């Protein structure tokens, strides 16, 4: 009986080692084409950005109390995928403008970009800096994949809840009309 237990235990340890090796190989394979995966996910998500994304401030004036006025927003919606812990020192379009906030976004037209905000105390304006998937992953890390997945997953769950609520409401209305 001890032999059977030992053989089973030995096989269990071998299986764990085999799975660990396979996991390592799979992780390595995934990491080898992370930018390709991000590009494909962005392509699949693009048709939904117009529905689930948000419009972001492009430019605005700021009064002495910090209130915004004469605000202009980007026409196309975007999904935020990440935020830079330490924004760039300056914007590529104007080296005199420092960057206060910097985000990685997926735009409604399917582009991955950085949304960079500058604030001189009176004018808040922004610049969209296009990025390749490789550049985005280098700057913001693989969390971009998770954030894109999470945005779509959360939106899908909300849609499902909305359909259930509408079905319930319709059933209630139809029952009352009878």
C-alpha atoms as an extended CHARMM CRD file, in Angstrom:
* protein
*
       178  EXT
         1         1  UNK       CA              0.0000000000        0.0000000000        0.0000000000  PROA      1               0.0000000000
         2         2  UNK       CA              2.8690000000        2.3920000000        0.7930000000  PROA      2               0.0000000000
         3         3  UNK       CA              4.2460000000        1.7210000000       -2.6970000000  PROA      3               0.0000000000
         4         4  UNK       CA              0.9670000000        2.7810000000       -4.3220000000  PROA      4               0.0000000000
         5         5  UNK       CA              0.9390000000        6.0090000000       -2.2930000000  PROA      5               0.0000000000
         6         6  UNK       CA              4.5780000000        6.6940000000       -3.1690000000  PROA      6               0.0000000000
         7         7  UNK       CA              3.9720000000        6.0120000000       -6.8660000000  PROA      7               0.0000000000
         8         8  UNK       CA              0.9320000000        8.3070000000       -6.8600000000  PROA      8               0.0000000000
         9         9  UNK       CA              2.8320000000       11.0080000000       -5.0140000000  PROA      9               0.0000000000
        10        10  UNK       CA              5.7850000000       10.6920000000       -7.3840000000  PROA      10              0.0000000000
        11        11  UNK       CA              3.4500000000       10.9820000000      -10.3840000000  PROA      11              0.0000000000
        12        12  UNK       CA              1.7940000000       14.0300000000       -8.8020000000  PROA      12              0.0000000000
        13        13  UNK       CA              5.1440000000       15.8110000000       -8.3610000000  PROA      13              0.0000000000
        14        14  UNK       CA              6.1080000000       14.9370000000      -11.9550000000  PROA      14              0.0000000000
        15        15  UNK       CA              2.7950000000       16.3050000000      -13.2250000000  PROA      15              0.0000000000
        16        16  UNK       CA              3.2900000000       19.5490000000      -11.2990000000  PROA      16              0.0000000000
        17        17  UNK       CA              6.7770000000       19.9270000000      -12.8040000000  PROA      17              0.0000000000
        18        18  UNK       CA              5.4660000000       19.1930000000      -16.3170000000  PROA      18              0.0000000000
        19        19  UNK       CA              2.6870000000       21.7470000000      -15.9050000000  PROA      19              0.0000000000
        20        20  UNK       CA              5.1710000000       24.3080000000      -14.6040000000  PROA      20              0.0000000000
        21        21  UNK       CA              7.3720000000       23.7890000000      -17.6550000000  PROA      21              0.0000000000
        22        22  UNK       CA              4.3670000000       23.9930000000      -19.9750000000  PROA      22              0.0000000000
        23        23  UNK       CA              3.1640000000       27.1560000000      -18.2080000000  PROA      23              0.0000000000
        24        24  UNK       CA              6.5850000000       28.7470000000      -18.6440000000  PROA      24              0.0000000000
        25        25  UNK       CA              6.6140000000       27.8860000000      -22.3430000000  PROA      25              0.0000000000
        26        26  UNK       CA              3.0930000000       29.2420000000      -22.8480000000  PROA      26              0.0000000000
        27        27  UNK       CA              3.8650000000       32.4580000000      -20.9620000000  PROA      27              0.0000000000
        28        28  UNK       CA              6.9980000000       32.9250000000      -23.0360000000  PROA      28              0.0000000000
        29        29  UNK       CA              5.0270000000       32.3850000000      -26.2520000000  PROA      29              0.0000000000
        30        30  UNK       CA              2.3570000000       34.8750000000      -25.1690000000  PROA      30              0.0000000000
        31        31  UNK       CA              4.9540000000       37.4850000000      -24.1920000000  PROA      31              0.0000000000
        32        32  UNK       CA              6.7190000000       37.0200000000      -27.5400000000  PROA      32              0.0000000000
        33        33  UNK       CA              3.7180000000       38.4530000000      -29.3670000000  PROA      33              0.0000000000
        34        34  UNK       CA              2.0910000000       40.6710000000      -26.7760000000  PROA      34              0.0000000000
        35        35  UNK       CA              2.0240000000       43.6270000000      -29.1670000000  PROA      35              0.0000000000
        36        36  UNK       CA              0.2920000000       41.5040000000      -31.7960000000  PROA      36              0.0000000000
        37        37  UNK       CA             -2.2760000000       40.4430000000      -29.2150000000  PROA      37              0.0000000000
        38        38  UNK       CA             -2.8650000000       44.0660000000      -28.1850000000  PROA      38              0.0000000000
        39        39  UNK       CA             -3.2870000000       45.0760000000      -31.8280000000  PROA      39              0.0000000000
        40        40  UNK       CA             -5.8210000000       42.2950000000      -32.4660000000  PROA      40              0.0000000000
        41        41  UNK       CA             -7.7410000000       43.0890000000      -29.2650000000  PROA      41              0.0000000000
        42        42  UNK       CA             -7.8300000000       46.7780000000      -30.2100000000  PROA      42              0.0000000000
        43        43  UNK       CA             -9.1540000000       45.8980000000      -33.6720000000  PROA      43              0.0000000000
        44        44  UNK       CA            -11.9130000000       43.7640000000      -32.1620000000  PROA      44              0.0000000000
        45        45  UNK       CA            -12.8030000000       46.4320000000      -29.5730000000  PROA      45              0.0000000000
        46        46  UNK       CA            -12.8040000000       49.4080000000      -31.9680000000  PROA      46              0.0000000000
        47        47  UNK       CA            -16.4520000000       49.0650000000      -33.1030000000  PROA      47              0.0000000000
        48        48  UNK       CA            -17.5380000000       49.3140000000      -29.4460000000  PROA      48              0.0000000000
        49        49  UNK       CA            -15.4730000000       52.3500000000      -28.4560000000  PROA      49              0.0000000000
        50        50  UNK       CA            -18.1070000000       54.7510000000      -29.7990000000  PROA      50              0.0000000000
        51        51  UNK       CA            -20.6630000000       53.1990000000      -27.4500000000  PROA      51              0.0000000000
        52        52  UNK       CA            -18.6600000000       52.4910000000      -24.3120000000  PROA      52              0.0000000000
        53        53  UNK       CA            -15.9680000000       55.1520000000      -24.5350000000  PROA      53              0.0000000000
        54        54  UNK       CA            -16.0060000000       58.6900000000      -23.1990000000  PROA      54              0.0000000000
        55        55  UNK       CA            -15.4080000000       62.0920000000      -24.7160000000  PROA      55              0.0000000000
        56        56  UNK       CA            -12.3510000000       63.7910000000      -23.2800000000  PROA      56              0.0000000000
        57        57  UNK       CA            -11.4010000000       67.4010000000      -22.8430000000  PROA      57              0.0000000000
        58        58  UNK       CA             -9.3340000000       68.7400000000      -25.7000000000  PROA      58              0.0000000000
        59        59  UNK       CA             -8.9130000000       72.3300000000      -24.5800000000  PROA      59              0.0000000000
        60        60  UNK       CA            -10.3770000000       74.6560000000      -21.9680000000  PROA      60              0.0000000000
        61        61  UNK       CA             -9.8190000000       77.8970000000      -20.1540000000  PROA      61              0.0000000000
        62        62  UNK       CA             -9.6110000000       77.9930000000      -16.3830000000  PROA      62              0.0000000000
        63        63  UNK       CA            -10.7020000000       80.8530000000      -14.1360000000  PROA      63              0.0000000000
        64        64  UNK       CA             -9.0510000000       81.9100000000      -10.8880000000  PROA      64              0.0000000000
        65        65  UNK       CA            -11.1160000000       79.3990000000       -8.9090000000  PROA      65              0.0000000000
        66        66  UNK       CA            -10.0870000000       76.4990000000      -11.1220000000  PROA      66              0.0000000000
        67        67  UNK       CA            -13.4830000000       76.3220000000      -12.8650000000  PROA      67              0.0000000000
        68        68  UNK       CA            -13.3550000000       75.4280000000      -16.5630000000  PROA      68              0.0000000000
        69        69  UNK       CA            -15.0940000000       77.4370000000      -19.2880000000  PROA      69              0.0000000000
        70        70  UNK       CA            -15.0750000000       77.5870000000      -23.1020000000  PROA      70              0.0000000000
        71        71  UNK       CA            -14.3340000000       73.8650000000      -23.0680000000  PROA      71              0.0000000000
        72        72  UNK       CA            -13.8270000000       71.9080000000      -26.2690000000  PROA      72              0.0000000000
        73        73  UNK       CA            -14.0130000000       68.1100000000      -26.2480000000  PROA      73              0.0000000000
        74        74  UNK       CA            -12.6830000000       65.6220000000      -28.7610000000  PROA      74              0.0000000000
        75        75  UNK       CA            -15.3960000000       64.5660000000      -31.2120000000  PROA      75              0.0000000000
        76        76  UNK       CA            -14.4690000000       60.9020000000      -31.0950000000  PROA      76              0.0000000000
        77        77  UNK       CA            -14.7160000000       58.8320000000      -27.9610000000  PROA      77              0.0000000000
        78        78  UNK       CA            -11.8660000000       56.9720000000      -26.2810000000  PROA      78              0.0000000000
        79        79  UNK       CA            -11.2360000000       54.2540000000      -23.7140000000  PROA      79              0.0000000000
        80        80  UNK       CA             -8.4710000000       54.8130000000      -21.1690000000  PROA      80              0.0000000000
        81        81  UNK       CA             -6.1690000000       51.7920000000      -21.0380000000  PROA      81              0.0000000000
        82        82  UNK       CA             -3.4790000000       53.1240000000      -18.7310000000  PROA      82              0.0000000000
        83        83  UNK       CA             -2.0030000000       56.1310000000      -16.9900000000  PROA      83              0.0000000000
        84        84  UNK       CA              1.6360000000       57.1560000000      -16.8270000000  PROA      84              0.0000000000
        85        85  UNK       CA              2.9670000000       57.2540000000      -13.2770000000  PROA      85              0.0000000000
        86        86  UNK       CA              5.4670000000       59.8570000000      -14.3720000000  PROA      86              0.0000000000
        87        87  UNK       CA              4.3220000000       61.9020000000      -17.3790000000  PROA      87              0.0000000000
        88        88  UNK       CA              6.7480000000       62.9560000000      -20.0840000000  PROA      88              0.0000000000
        89        89  UNK       CA              8.6790000000       66.1560000000      -19.4290000000  PROA      89              0.0000000000
        90        90  UNK       CA              7.2880000000       67.8780000000      -22.5140000000  PROA      90              0.0000000000
        91        91  UNK       CA              4.8640000000       67.3360000000      -25.3720000000  PROA      91              0.0000000000
        92        92  UNK       CA              6.1830000000       66.2260000000      -28.7690000000  PROA      92              0.0000000000
        93        93  UNK       CA              4.1470000000       68.9240000000      -30.5490000000  PROA      93              0.0000000000
        94        94  UNK       CA              5.4840000000       71.7780000000      -28.3780000000  PROA      94              0.0000000000
        95        95  UNK       CA              8.6520000000       71.3660000000      -26.3360000000  PROA      95              0.0000000000
        96        96  UNK       CA              7.6910000000       74.4010000000      -24.2100000000  PROA      96              0.0000000000
        97        97  UNK       CA              4.6060000000       72.6420000000      -22.8210000000  PROA      97              0.0000000000
        98        98  UNK       CA              5.1310000000       70.3540000000      -19.8520000000  PROA      98              0.0000000000
        99        99  UNK       CA              2.8270000000       67.3600000000      -19.3770000000  PROA      99              0.0000000000
       100       100  UNK       CA              0.7980000000       67.1430000000      -16.1610000000  PROA      100             0.0000000000
       101       101  UNK       CA             -1.2540000000       64.0440000000      -16.9980000000  PROA      101             0.0000000000
       102       102  UNK       CA             -0.6660000000       61.3390000000      -19.5460000000  PROA      102             0.0000000000
       103       103  UNK       CA             -2.9330000000       58.4320000000      -20.5120000000  PROA      103             0.0000000000
       104       104  UNK       CA             -2.8190000000       55.5630000000      -22.9730000000  PROA      104             0.0000000000
       105       105  UNK       CA             -6.0960000000       55.4040000000      -24.9040000000  PROA      105             0.0000000000
       106       106  UNK       CA             -7.8350000000       53.4310000000      -27.6150000000  PROA      106             0.0000000000
       107       107  UNK       CA             -9.6180000000       55.8660000000      -29.9070000000  PROA      107             0.0000000000
       108       108  UNK       CA            -12.9140000000       55.3980000000      -31.6980000000  PROA      108             0.0000000000
       109       109  UNK       CA            -11.0330000000       55.0640000000      -34.9860000000  PROA      109             0.0000000000
       110       110  UNK       CA             -8.9680000000       52.1680000000      -33.5980000000  PROA      110             0.0000000000
       111       111  UNK       CA             -5.7140000000       53.9410000000      -32.8510000000  PROA      111             0.0000000000
       112       112  UNK       CA             -3.6750000000       53.4260000000      -29.7060000000  PROA      112             0.0000000000
       113       113  UNK       CA             -2.3230000000       56.7580000000      -28.5060000000  PROA      113             0.0000000000
       114       114  UNK       CA             -1.1360000000       58.8500000000      -25.6040000000  PROA      114             0.0000000000
       115       115  UNK       CA             -3.4110000000       61.6300000000      -24.4520000000  PROA      115             0.0000000000
       116       116  UNK       CA             -1.1510000000       64.2760000000      -22.9020000000  PROA      116             0.0000000000
       117       117  UNK       CA             -2.5350000000       67.1970000000      -20.8840000000  PROA      117             0.0000000000
       118       118  UNK       CA             -0.7460000000       70.4860000000      -20.2450000000  PROA      118             0.0000000000
       119       119  UNK       CA             -1.8710000000       73.2220000000      -17.8880000000  PROA      119             0.0000000000
       120       120  UNK       CA             -0.2690000000       76.6720000000      -17.7510000000  PROA      120             0.0000000000
       121       121  UNK       CA             -2.6810000000       77.9210000000      -15.0660000000  PROA      121             0.0000000000
       122       122  UNK       CA             -5.0460000000       79.5110000000      -17.5730000000  PROA      122             0.0000000000
       123       123  UNK       CA             -5.2750000000       77.1330000000      -20.5540000000  PROA      123             0.0000000000
       124       124  UNK       CA             -5.5850000000       73.3600000000      -20.2580000000  PROA      124             0.0000000000
       125       125  UNK       CA             -4.9430000000       71.6990000000      -23.5730000000  PROA      125             0.0000000000
       126       126  UNK       CA             -3.9910000000       68.3030000000      -24.8410000000  PROA      126             0.0000000000
       127       127  UNK       CA             -2.1380000000       66.4750000000      -27.5280000000  PROA      127             0.0000000000
       128       128  UNK       CA             -2.7820000000       63.0020000000      -28.9080000000  PROA      128             0.0000000000
       129       129  UNK       CA              0.4420000000       61.1980000000      -29.6580000000  PROA      129             0.0000000000
       130       130  UNK       CA             -0.1070000000       58.0590000000      -31.7790000000  PROA      130             0.0000000000
       131       131  UNK       CA              1.6340000000       54.9020000000      -30.5320000000  PROA      131             0.0000000000
       132       132  UNK       CA              2.3100000000       51.5200000000      -32.0280000000  PROA      132             0.0000000000
       133       133  UNK       CA              1.2370000000       48.5580000000      -29.9010000000  PROA      133             0.0000000000
       134       134  UNK       CA              4.9290000000       47.8990000000      -29.1830000000  PROA      134             0.0000000000
       135       135  UNK       CA              5.4930000000       51.4670000000      -27.9750000000  PROA      135             0.0000000000
       136       136  UNK       CA              2.3310000000       51.3720000000      -25.8640000000  PROA      136             0.0000000000
       137       137  UNK       CA              3.4450000000       48.1680000000      -24.1360000000  PROA      137             0.0000000000
       138       138  UNK       CA              6.9530000000       49.5420000000      -23.5820000000  PROA      138             0.0000000000
       139       139  UNK       CA              5.5950000000       52.7230000000      -21.9880000000  PROA      139             0.0000000000
       140       140  UNK       CA              2.5490000000       51.4160000000      -20.1060000000  PROA      140             0.0000000000
       141       141  UNK       CA              3.2020000000       47.7060000000      -19.6490000000  PROA      141             0.0000000000
       142       142  UNK       CA              1.1210000000       44.5870000000      -20.2590000000  PROA      142             0.0000000000
       143       143  UNK       CA             -1.6240000000       45.9380000000      -17.9870000000  PROA      143             0.0000000000
       144       144  UNK       CA             -3.0330000000       47.5510000000      -21.1480000000  PROA      144             0.0000000000
       145       145  UNK       CA             -4.2850000000       44.1310000000      -22.2480000000  PROA      145             0.0000000000
       146       146  UNK       CA             -6.0290000000       43.5910000000      -18.9400000000  PROA      146             0.0000000000
       147       147  UNK       CA             -7.5870000000       47.0620000000      -18.9400000000  PROA      147             0.0000000000
       148       148  UNK       CA             -8.9530000000       46.6090000000      -22.4570000000  PROA      148             0.0000000000
       149       149  UNK       CA            -10.3660000000       43.2200000000      -21.5200000000  PROA      149             0.0000000000
       150       150  UNK       CA            -11.7940000000       44.6260000000      -18.2990000000  PROA      150             0.0000000000
       151       151  UNK       CA            -13.4700000000       47.5530000000      -20.0760000000  PROA      151             0.0000000000
       152       152  UNK       CA            -15.2230000000       45.2340000000      -22.5130000000  PROA      152             0.0000000000
       153       153  UNK       CA            -16.0880000000       42.6730000000      -19.8430000000  PROA      153             0.0000000000
       154       154  UNK       CA            -17.6180000000       45.3150000000      -17.5500000000  PROA      154             0.0000000000
       155       155  UNK       CA            -19.5280000000       46.8420000000      -20.4560000000  PROA      155             0.0000000000
       156       156  UNK       CA            -20.8010000000       43.4060000000      -21.5220000000  PROA      156             0.0000000000
       157       157  UNK       CA            -22.0140000000       42.6760000000      -17.9930000000  PROA      157             0.0000000000
       158       158  UNK       CA            -23.8140000000       46.0290000000      -17.8420000000  PROA      158             0.0000000000
       159       159  UNK       CA            -25.5080000000       45.2930000000      -21.1670000000  PROA      159             0.0000000000
       160       160  UNK       CA            -26.6160000000       41.9100000000      -19.8830000000  PROA      160             0.0000000000
       161       161  UNK       CA            -28.0440000000       43.4800000000      -16.7020000000  PROA      161             0.0000000000
       162       162  UNK       CA            -29.8060000000       46.1240000000      -18.7920000000  PROA      162             0.0000000000
       163       163  UNK       CA            -31.4570000000       43.4800000000      -20.9930000000  PROA      163             0.0000000000
       164       164  UNK       CA            -32.6670000000       41.5640000000      -17.9190000000  PROA      164             0.0000000000
       165       165  UNK       CA            -34.0690000000       44.7970000000      -16.4300000000  PROA      165             0.0000000000
       166       166  UNK       CA            -35.8100000000       45.6880000000      -19.6910000000  PROA      166             0.0000000000
       167       167  UNK       CA            -37.2580000000       42.1730000000      -19.9770000000  PROA      167             0.0000000000
       168       168  UNK       CA            -38.5460000000       42.4040000000      -16.3920000000  PROA      168             0.0000000000
       169       169  UNK       CA            -40.0510000000       45.8440000000      -17.0300000000  PROA      169             0.0000000000
       170       170  UNK       CA            -41.7130000000       44.6790000000      -20.2340000000  PROA      170             0.0000000000
       171       171  UNK       CA            -43.1260000000       41.6030000000      -18.5200000000  PROA      171             0.0000000000
       172       172  UNK       CA            -44.5220000000       43.7930000000      -15.7310000000  PROA      172             0.0000000000
       173       173  UNK       CA            -46.0850000000       46.2530000000      -18.2080000000  PROA      173             0.0000000000
       174       174  UNK       CA            -47.5930000000       43.5090000000      -20.3490000000  PROA      174             0.0000000000
       175       175  UNK       CA            -49.0090000000       41.7450000000      -17.3080000000  PROA      175             0.0000000000
       176       176  UNK       CA            -50.6190000000       44.9690000000      -16.0970000000  PROA      176             0.0000000000
       177       177  UNK       CA            -52.2060000000       45.6700000000      -19.4880000000  PROA      177             0.0000000000
       178       178  UNK       CA            -54.0070000000       42.2900000000      -19.5900000000  PROA      178             0.0000000000
